[in-house]
Amino acid sequence: MNRPHLSPRIEPAELAWNDGVPESIRFGDVYFSRDNGLEETRHVFLGHNQLPERFSEVPEGGSFVIAENGFGTGLNFLAAWQAWQSQAPTHAATLHFVSVERFPLTREDLTRALALWPELKALADELLQHYPPLVHGVHRLVLNGGRVRLTLFFGDINDAWQSLDFKADAWFLDGFAPSCNPDMWLENTINQVRSHSKPGTTLATFTSVGRIRRALIEVGFRMEKTSGYGRKREMLKGILEAKDPLRPQSPDTIAIIGAGIAGCSLARNLADRGYPVVLIDSSSPGAGASGNLQGALYVKLGVEFNDQTELALTSLTFAQHYYSKWGDQYWHPTGLLQLAHSPQEADRQARFLQRNDYPEDILYPVNRELAGRLSGVPTQSGGLWFPRSGWLEPGNLCRELAEHPLITTQFDMSVESLKACSGKWRICAQEGATITADRVAICAGHASPELIPTERRFRLKAIRGQVTHLPQSTLINPKAVICGNRYLNPALDDIAVTGATFDLHDNNPSITAESHNENIHEISSMLPSLFSASIGEVQNEDLDGRVAFRCTTHDYQPAAGPVFKTAMSGLDGLYLLTGLGSKGLTYAPLLAEYLADQLTGQPACLPWNLVRRLEPQRLHQTDVAIS
C-alpha cells in the first residue's frame, strides 16, 4: 500500500533555546526540567518503576522492555541505559527501549541538547553515531554490543502503537504536558498502553491530571499519586496487577540450517542475546551464494514510497550501521553510485526524485561530472549517490560471525530430514548424525523447501548468477561501487568483481565463457572508458569468476518468520529465512534481527505492514510461477 505522505522524509522538531534548554516551538513546552532534567528522569521514571532493582532480576537470555511515548532528546533513554549498565545482571540479557517521536530532533540539535549532560557523554556519542536518518517508519538501533536495543518509531503515536508488536515491563508516559499536546493523551492512546502491557507492568508519568489517572484506572492499572520532582508537587505511578504473573523460562536451543550471510547473522544475533545455537551447513560458512570475493551493499528504491520501498530502505540503513563494526576488516564504506545508465533508468530516477525527498545522508543526485569524480571512473551520465554504502567481503564476515562461545558449528553435515518429536525437532544427517533442538530456522537458500517436512510446495526458485574477476591491470580501478545493469567494485588484491548474470533457466554450476562475455559487454556498455587496451589480451579462459544460485520468491520479496502461521500438524517451532535474491547482503542483517526478535519473544523491529510482506505462508500456493 502507498503511504499517505508522498515523501519518506519526516518533519523535524523546531526548537527555541532558552538559557541552554531546548523548547518545542510547536508545542510551547520544554523537553526536560529547567531545574535538572536528568535528576527528574531518575526520580519520575527510574525510581517509580523500580528499575534498578528489577534490572538485576532479569534471567539469562531474558529481556526487560521499557516503552515511552515521546523520545524527544533521548534523555530518558540514556538515563535508563546508564542504570542498565550499572544494575543489569552479568549474564547475557537485553534492555529493549521502544519509543515514538512525531517531530524528531536533527542530529545537530540532538548533539547540542545532550551536551548538557557530560556524565552521559559516552552513551550519547554512541546514540549519535547510530541515530537514524529522519525518515518515517521504524528504526532499530543495536547498542552496547547488543545488550541495548532501541526501537524508534518516527511518526504518529497512534500509528506506532498499532504497528509495533511488543509487551512492556515498564512505561515512561512522557511527552509534552497534556494541555500542550492533547493528542498524545487521547483515550485510544491509553487503550494502546494497556494492550502493550503484560501482567505486572508498571508505569510512571510526570503529570497528575485527573482525567489521565481515571483513564488509566479504567483500563486496569492501579494508580496512585506520589510526590513529584522540583516544582512539580505531584505525579502518578501505577501497576497492572495480575493474578498469574509471567514466569521466566530458560533460553531454548535453536538450530539454524544454512551458514550463508542470513544464517550466520541470525546465529550471531541469537548468541549475543544469550541463546545457545547449533549452526549447520553441508559445507563451510559463506560457501554458497554469500561466498563471492566481494559484494555490493545496495538496493533499488521504488519510485513510490510503498511497503516494498520502506522495507528496502530500512534494510539498507540498518545494514550500514550493522557492518560498520567491521570497518577496518571486511566492510569498505566507499560510497555507491547508482548510475542512470540508460534512457529508461534516467527517466525512472527523474520520476523518483520528483516524487520523493530523501535526506542527503541516504542519497542525493549527482551529475555526470560529479559521478565521475566520486566513482573515479569517467561516466556517460549522472545518477544517485549513496554516501554510506560500499562493499563487503562476505565470506570472511560469515566465518567471523560464526565464532561465538554459544554457537556450536556442525559443518560438512548434509541434512536429510527434519522430524518433530515430543515438542522438539530432530535433525537427521545423511552421515548418520542426529541433532535435537527446541526450534529450527531454515536459512538454506533455494534448498530450503526440500527440508520442510510437508507435502506442500513453496514458490521459491534458484537463479544462476556468475561474477567475473577482472584483473586490476585491465581497467581504471574505481574508488567506489558502481551499479547499473551490472555492479563493479573497487579492486581487492588486484581483482575487481563485476556481475552478476541473471540466468532464470540455467542450472549450470560451472563458469562459462558466455557469462564472462555477457558481464564484460554489459559493464563496457555502462562504462565505455573503463577498460584499457590490455583487456583485449585477456582471453575468457584466463578469466576467473564464480557461480552461485540466488534464492528468489515468486514476488521477489524475502521470506522471514514461522513456516506456518498457525499450529499445524505439530510443525510449531519451524522458521524460514530465505528468498533474499541478489540483495542478500542488504536484507540479511535486518531480517536476522527480526527473526531473532520472534524466536526470543522480544519486541519486533518491524511494523505490521512490513511483517505482512515477509510472511512465509504466502509462498505455500503453487499456481503462480516465476517467469
C-alpha positions in Angstrom: 0.0 0.0 0.0 1.1 3.6 -0.6 1.9 5.9 2.3 -0.4 8.8 2.9 2.6 11.1 2.6 4.4 11.5 -0.7 7.9 11.7 0.8 9.9 9.5 3.1 11.4 12.4 4.9 9.8 13.4 8.2 9.4 16.9 9.5 12.0 17.6 12.3 11.3 19.5 15.5 11.7 23.3 15.6 13.5 24.3 18.7 14.0 27.5 20.7 16.9 27.6 23.1 16.2 29.4 26.3 19.1 29.5 28.8 20.5 26.5 27.0 17.4 24.4 27.5 15.6 23.2 24.3 11.9 24.2 23.9 9.4 23.0 21.3 8.2 25.9 19.2 5.2 23.8 18.0 4.0 22.7 21.5 5.4 25.6 23.6 6.9 23.3 26.2 10.4 22.3 27.4 11.9 18.9 26.7 13.0 18.5 30.3 13.0 20.3 33.6 14.9 23.5 33.8 16.0 22.5 37.3 17.7 19.3 36.4 16.3 17.1 33.7 18.4 14.1 34.4 17.5 14.0 38.1 13.8 14.5 37.2 14.1 11.4 34.9 15.7 9.4 37.6 13.1 10.4 40.1 9.9 10.1 38.0 10.7 7.2 35.6 13.5 5.1 37.0 12.6 5.3 40.7 8.9 4.9 40.4 9.2 2.0 38.0 11.7 0.4 40.5 14.1 -0.1 37.6 17.4 -0.7 39.3 16.0 -3.5 41.4 14.1 -5.1 38.5 17.0 -4.9 36.1 19.1 -7.1 38.4 16.4 -9.8 38.3 16.3 -10.3 34.5 17.1 -14.0 33.8 19.8 -15.3 31.5 18.7 -14.8 27.9 15.9 -12.6 29.1 14.9 -9.0 28.4 13.4 -6.0 30.0 11.2 -3.8 27.9 10.6 -0.1 28.5 8.1 1.8 26.3 7.9 5.6 26.1 5.5 7.9 24.2 7.9 10.7 23.4 11.6 10.2 22.6 12.5 13.9 22.5 16.1 14.4 23.2 16.6 10.8 24.3 17.4 11.8 27.8 15.1 9.3 29.4 16.6 6.6 27.2 20.1 7.4 28.1 19.3 7.5 31.8 17.7 4.1 31.6 20.7 2.8 29.6 23.1 4.2 32.2 21.1 2.5 35.0 21.1 -0.8 33.0 24.9 -0.6 32.7 25.3 -0.5 36.5 22.4 -2.7 37.6 21.9 -5.3 34.8 22.9 -8.9 35.5 26.4 -10.1 34.4 24.9 -12.8 32.2 23.5 -12.1 28.7 20.3 -10.1 28.9 18.8 -7.4 26.7 17.3 -4.0 27.5 14.7 -3.0 24.9 13.5 0.6 24.8 10.6 1.3 22.5 9.8 5.0 21.8 8.0 7.1 19.3 8.6 10.7 18.0 6.5 12.6 15.6 8.9 15.5 15.2 12.4 14.1 15.8 15.4 16.3 16.5 18.0 16.7 13.9 21.4 15.2 14.6 22.8 18.7 15.2 20.0 19.6 17.7 20.3 16.3 19.5 24.1 16.8 19.8 23.6 20.2 21.4 20.9 19.0 23.8 22.8 16.0 25.0 26.0 18.0 25.5 24.3 19.4 28.7 24.9 16.1 30.4 28.7 15.3 30.5 28.2 12.2 32.6 26.2 10.7 29.7 28.7 11.6 27.0 29.9 8.1 26.2 26.3 6.8 25.8 25.2 10.0 23.9 28.1 9.6 21.5 27.1 6.0 20.7 23.5 7.1 20.2 24.5 9.9 17.9 26.7 7.5 15.9 23.7 5.2 15.3 21.0 7.9 15.1 18.8 7.2 12.1 18.1 9.4 9.1 14.9 11.4 9.5 12.6 9.3 7.5 9.1 7.9 8.5 8.9 4.4 10.0 10.7 2.1 12.4 14.4 2.2 13.2 16.1 -0.4 15.3 19.4 0.7 16.9 21.6 -2.0 18.3 23.8 -0.5 21.0 26.2 -1.5 23.8 27.3 -4.6 21.9 23.7 -5.8 21.6 22.9 -5.5 25.3 20.7 -2.5 24.5 18.2 -2.3 21.6 16.3 0.9 20.8 13.2 0.7 18.6 12.5 4.2 17.5 9.3 5.0 15.6 9.3 8.2 13.6 5.7 9.1 13.0 2.3 9.5 14.7 1.9 7.9 18.1 -1.3 6.0 17.3 0.3 4.6 14.2 3.2 3.5 16.3 1.3 1.6 18.9 -1.0 0.0 16.2 2.0 -1.0 14.1 4.5 -2.3 16.7 4.5 -5.7 18.4 5.8 -5.7 22.0 4.8 -6.0 25.6 6.3 -3.5 28.0 7.5 -4.2 31.5 7.5 -0.5 32.3 6.1 2.7 30.8 7.6 6.1 30.7 4.5 8.2 30.0 6.4 11.3 28.9 5.9 13.8 26.1 4.8 17.3 26.5 2.1 18.3 29.0 -1.5 17.2 28.2 -2.5 20.8 27.9 0.2 21.4 25.3 -0.1 18.2 23.3 -3.6 16.6 24.0 -3.4 14.2 21.0 -0.7 12.2 22.9 -3.0 11.6 25.8 -6.2 10.6 24.0 -8.3 7.6 25.2 -7.3 5.4 22.3 -3.7 6.1 23.2 -4.3 5.0 26.8 -6.0 1.8 25.4 -2.9 1.1 23.4 -0.8 1.4 26.5 -2.9 -1.3 28.1 -2.8 -3.6 25.1 1.1 -3.4 25.0 1.4 -4.2 28.8 1.8 -7.6 30.5 0.9 -8.8 34.0 2.9 -6.7 36.5 3.7 -3.9 34.1 4.4 -0.6 35.9 4.1 3.0 34.7 5.1 6.4 35.8 4.3 9.9 34.5 5.2 13.4 35.4 1.6 14.5 35.1 -1.1 14.2 37.8 -4.1 15.3 35.7 -7.3 13.7 36.9 -8.6 12.6 33.5 -5.3 10.8 32.8 -5.4 9.0 36.1 -9.1 8.0 35.6 -8.4 6.7 32.0 -5.5 4.5 33.3 -7.7 3.1 36.1 -10.4 2.3 33.6 -8.1 0.1 31.5 -6.9 -1.8 34.6 -4.0 0.0 36.2 -4.0 0.6 39.9 -2.9 4.2 40.1 -1.8 6.5 42.9 -0.4 10.0 43.3 3.0 10.5 44.7 5.5 13.3 45.2 6.8 14.9 42.0 10.2 16.5 41.3 11.2 20.1 41.8 8.3 22.5 41.2 6.0 19.6 40.3 4.4 18.7 43.6 2.6 15.5 42.4 3.0 12.8 39.8 1.3 9.5 39.0 2.6 5.9 39.2 0.7 2.7 38.6 0.8 -1.1 38.1 -1.2 -3.5 36.0 -2.0 -6.1 38.7 -2.3 -9.7 37.7 -3.3 -12.9 39.4 -0.8 -15.0 37.4 2.4 -13.2 36.7 4.6 -14.5 33.9 7.4 -16.8 34.9 10.8 -16.5 33.2 11.9 -19.5 31.1 15.4 -20.7 30.3 16.5 -20.0 26.7 15.6 -22.6 24.1 18.2 -24.3 21.9 17.9 -23.2 18.3 19.3 -25.0 15.3 20.0 -23.0 12.1 20.4 -24.8 8.8 22.5 -22.8 6.4 25.6 -20.8 7.1 25.4 -18.0 4.5 25.1 -14.4 5.5 21.5 -14.9 6.6 22.1 -18.0 8.8 25.4 -16.6 10.2 23.8 -13.3 11.0 20.9 -15.0 12.8 23.2 -17.3 14.7 25.3 -14.5 16.0 22.3 -12.3 16.8 20.8 -15.1 19.0 24.1 -16.0 20.6 24.6 -12.3 21.6 21.2 -12.4 23.3 22.3 -15.4 25.3 20.7 -18.2 23.3 22.6 -21.4 22.5 22.7 -22.1 18.8 23.7 -25.0 16.6 24.8 -23.8 13.1 24.6 -26.5 10.4 25.9 -26.4 6.9 26.8 -29.0 4.3 30.0 -27.0 3.6 31.5 -24.1 5.4 30.4 -20.5 6.3 29.9 -18.3 3.3 30.4 -21.2 0.8 27.2 -20.7 -1.1 25.6 -17.5 -2.6 27.4 -15.5 0.2 30.8 -16.7 -0.9 31.8 -14.2 -3.6 35.0 -12.3 -3.0 33.1 -9.0 -2.9 29.5 -8.0 -2.6 27.9 -4.6 -3.0 25.5 -3.1 -0.4 22.7 -1.6 -2.4 19.0 -1.5 -3.1 16.9 -0.1 -5.9 14.4 2.1 -4.1 11.0 2.4 -5.8 9.5 5.5 -7.3 6.6 5.2 -4.9 7.3 5.1 -1.2 5.3 2.0 -0.5 5.8 -1.0 1.8 8.3 -2.6 -0.6 10.4 0.6 -0.8 10.2 1.1 3.0 11.5 -2.5 3.6 14.4 -1.9 1.2 15.2 1.5 2.8 15.0 0.2 6.4 17.2 -2.8 5.5 19.8 -0.6 3.8 20.2 1.9 6.7 20.2 -1.0 9.3 22.9 -2.9 7.3 25.1 0.2 7.0 25.2 0.5 10.8 25.4 -3.2 11.3 28.5 -3.7 9.1 30.2 -0.5 10.4 31.8 -2.5 13.3 33.9 -4.3 10.7 35.0 -1.1 9.0 38.7 -1.9 9.5 38.2 -5.5 8.3 35.5 -6.7 5.9 33.4 -3.6 5.3 34.5 -0.9 2.9 32.2 2.2 3.1 33.4 3.7 -0.2 30.1 5.1 -1.2 28.0 3.8 -4.1 26.9 5.3 -7.4 23.6 4.1 -8.9 24.2 5.1 -12.5 21.5 6.4 -14.8 23.0 4.0 -17.4 20.1 4.0 -19.9 17.3 6.4 -21.0 14.8 4.2 -19.1 16.8 4.3 -15.9 17.4 8.1 -16.3 13.6 8.5 -16.6 13.0 6.3 -13.6 15.5 8.3 -11.5 13.9 11.6 -12.6 10.5 10.4 -11.5 11.9 9.0 -8.3 13.5 12.4 -7.4 10.3 14.2 -8.3 8.1 12.1 -6.1 10.5 11.7 -3.1 12.5 13.8 -0.7 15.3 11.8 0.9 17.8 13.1 3.5 21.2 13.5 1.9 22.8 11.1 4.3 20.9 8.4 2.5 21.2 9.6 -1.1 21.4 12.6 -3.4 21.5 13.1 -7.2 24.8 13.8 -8.9 25.5 15.0 -12.5 27.9 13.3 -14.9 30.9 15.3 -13.8 30.4 14.6 -10.0 29.5 11.0 -10.7 32.9 10.5 -12.4 34.8 12.3 -9.6 33.1 10.3 -6.8 33.5 7.0 -8.5 36.9 7.5 -10.0 35.7 6.3 -13.5 34.5 8.6 -16.3 30.8 8.1 -16.8 28.3 8.8 -19.6 25.6 10.1 -17.2 24.9 11.1 -13.7 23.0 9.1 -11.1 22.2 8.6 -7.4 25.0 8.7 -4.8 24.6 6.7 -1.6 27.4 8.1 0.6 27.1 5.5 3.4 27.1 2.4 1.2 30.0 0.4 -0.1 31.1 -3.2 -0.4 31.8 -6.3 1.7 34.0 -9.4 1.9 31.0 -11.7 2.7 32.8 -15.0 3.1 35.3 -13.6 5.6 32.4 -11.9 7.5 30.4 -15.2 7.6 33.3 -17.0 9.2 33.8 -14.4 11.9 30.1 -14.2 12.7 30.1 -18.0 13.3 32.7 -17.7 16.0 31.0 -17.3 19.4 31.0 -19.4 22.6 27.3 -20.1 22.3 27.4 -21.2 18.7 28.2 -24.8 18.1 29.1 -25.5 14.5 28.3 -28.6 12.5 29.8 -28.1 9.1 30.2 -30.7 6.3 26.8 -32.1 7.6 24.1 -32.7 4.9 20.7 -32.5 6.5 18.5 -35.4 5.2 15.3 -34.8 7.2 13.6 -32.8 10.0 11.2 -34.6 12.4 9.0 -33.2 15.1 9.2 -35.4 18.2 7.9 -34.7 21.7 7.9 -30.9 21.3 11.4 -30.8 19.9 13.0 -31.2 16.5 15.3 -34.0 15.4 17.6 -33.1 12.5 18.9 -36.2 10.8 22.0 -36.0 8.6 23.0 -38.2 5.6 26.1 -39.0 7.5 24.0 -40.6 10.3 24.4 -37.9 12.9 21.3 -36.5 14.8 20.8 -33.1 16.4 17.9 -32.2 18.7 16.8 -28.6 19.2 13.7 -26.8 20.6 13.3 -24.8 17.4 14.7 -24.7 13.9 15.4 -21.9 11.4 15.9 -22.9 7.8 18.2 -20.5 6.1 19.3 -22.7 3.2 18.5 -20.6 0.2 16.8 -22.4 -2.7 17.4 -25.7 -0.9 15.1 -24.6 1.9 11.7 -26.1 0.7 13.1 -29.7 0.5 13.9 -29.5 4.2 10.4 -28.7 5.3 8.5 -31.9 6.4 5.3 -31.2 4.5 3.8 -32.2 1.1 3.1 -28.5 0.4 5.2 -26.9 -2.3 6.7 -23.5 -2.0 7.1 -20.8 -4.6 10.9 -20.4 -4.4 13.3 -20.6 -7.3 17.1 -20.7 -7.8 18.5 -18.2 -10.2 22.0 -18.7 -11.5 24.5 -15.8 -11.2 28.0 -15.7 -12.5 30.5 -13.0 -11.5 33.7 -12.2 -13.3 37.1 -11.4 -11.7 38.7 -8.6 -13.6 42.5 -8.1 -13.3 43.1 -4.6 -11.9 45.7 -4.0 -14.7 43.0 -4.1 -17.3 40.8 -1.3 -16.0 40.5 2.1 -14.3 40.1 1.0 -10.7 37.0 2.6 -9.3 37.1 4.4 -5.9 33.5 3.4 -5.1 30.9 0.8 -6.1 29.2 1.5 -9.4 25.8 -0.1 -10.1 23.6 -0.3 -13.1 22.7 -3.3 -15.1 25.9 -4.7 -13.5 27.9 -3.7 -10.5 31.7 -3.1 -10.3 33.6 -3.0 -7.0 37.0 -1.4 -6.3 39.8 -4.0 -6.6 40.7 -6.2 -3.7 44.1 -7.9 -4.0 44.3 -6.8 -7.7 40.9 -8.3 -8.6 37.7 -6.2 -9.2 34.5 -8.2 -9.2 31.8 -7.5 -11.7 28.5 -9.2 -12.4 26.3 -10.9 -11.9 24.4 -12.6 -14.7 20.7 -13.3 -14.1 20.1 -16.7 -15.6 16.5 -17.8 -15.0 16.5 -21.0 -16.9 20.1 -22.2 -16.4 21.2 -24.6 -13.7 24.8 -25.0 -14.9 27.1 -24.7 -11.8 30.2 -24.2 -13.8 31.8 -21.0 -15.0 31.2 -20.3 -18.7 32.8 -18.1 -21.3 29.4 -16.9 -22.4 28.6 -15.5 -18.9 32.1 -13.8 -18.9 31.3 -12.3 -22.3 27.9 -11.1 -21.0 29.4 -9.4 -17.9 32.2 -7.7 -19.9 29.8 -6.5 -22.6 27.4 -5.1 -20.0 29.9 -3.3 -17.9 31.6 -1.9 -21.0 28.3 -0.5 -22.2 27.8 1.1 -18.8 31.3 2.5 -18.6 32.9 2.8 -22.1 36.1 4.3 -20.7 36.6 1.6 -18.1 38.9 -0.8 -19.8 42.5 -0.3 -21.0 43.7 -1.9 -24.3 45.1 -4.8 -22.3 41.6 -6.2 -21.8 41.7 -7.4 -25.3 44.7 -9.5 -24.5 42.8 -11.4 -21.7 41.1 -14.5 -23.0 37.9 -15.7 -21.4 39.6 -19.0 -20.5 42.1 -16.9 -18.5 39.4 -15.1 -16.5 38.3 -16.4 -13.2 34.9 -16.0 -11.6 32.3 -17.8 -9.6 28.8 -19.2 -10.0 26.2 -19.1 -7.2 22.5 -19.6 -7.1 20.3 -16.8 -5.6 17.1 -17.8 -4.0 14.1 -15.8 -5.1 10.4 -15.9 -4.3 7.5 -15.5 -6.7 7.1 -11.8 -5.8 10.8 -11.1 -5.4 10.4 -10.2 -1.7 12.2 -12.0 1.1 10.5 -14.5 3.5 11.1 -14.4 7.2 9.0 -15.9 10.0 7.3 -19.2 11.0 6.7 -21.5 8.1 3.1 -22.0 9.3 1.4 -19.0 10.9 -1.0 -21.2 12.9 -0.4 -24.5 14.7 -0.4 -27.2 12.1 0.4 -31.0 12.4 2.9 -30.5 15.1 5.1 -28.2 13.0 5.4 -25.4 15.5 8.8 -24.0 16.1 9.9 -24.2 12.4 11.0 -20.9 10.9 12.2 -19.7 7.5 14.6 -17.0 6.4 15.3 -17.1 2.6 14.3 -15.5 -0.7 16.8 -12.6 -0.3 17.6 -12.7 -4.0 20.5 -10.5 -5.2 20.2 -8.2 -2.2 21.1 -10.7 0.5 23.9 -8.6 2.0 21.4 -5.8 2.4 18.4 -7.7 3.7 20.2 -10.3 5.9 21.1 -8.2 9.0 17.6 -6.6 9.5 15.7 -9.9 8.8 18.0 -11.8 11.1 17.3 -9.1 13.8 13.5 -9.5 13.1 13.6 -13.3 13.2 15.7 -13.2 16.4 13.0 -11.0 17.9 10.4 -13.6 17.1 12.5 -16.5 18.3 13.2 -14.9 21.7 9.7 -13.3 22.2 11.3 -9.8 22.3 9.9 -6.6 20.7 9.7 -6.8 16.9 11.9 -4.4 15.0 9.5 -4.2 12.1 5.9 -2.8 11.9 3.0 -5.0 10.9 2.8 -3.7 7.3 6.3 -4.9 6.6 5.9 -8.1 8.6 2.9 -9.0 6.4 5.1 -8.7 3.3 7.6 -11.2 4.8 5.3 -14.0 6.0 6.4 -17.4 4.6 2.7 -18.6 4.3 2.4 -16.5 1.1 4.7 -19.0 -0.5 2.5 -22.0 0.0 0.4 -21.7 -3.1 1.7 -23.3 -6.3 -0.5 -21.8 -9.0 1.8 -18.9 -9.7 5.2 -19.5 -11.4 8.2 -17.3 -11.6 8.8 -16.2 -15.1 
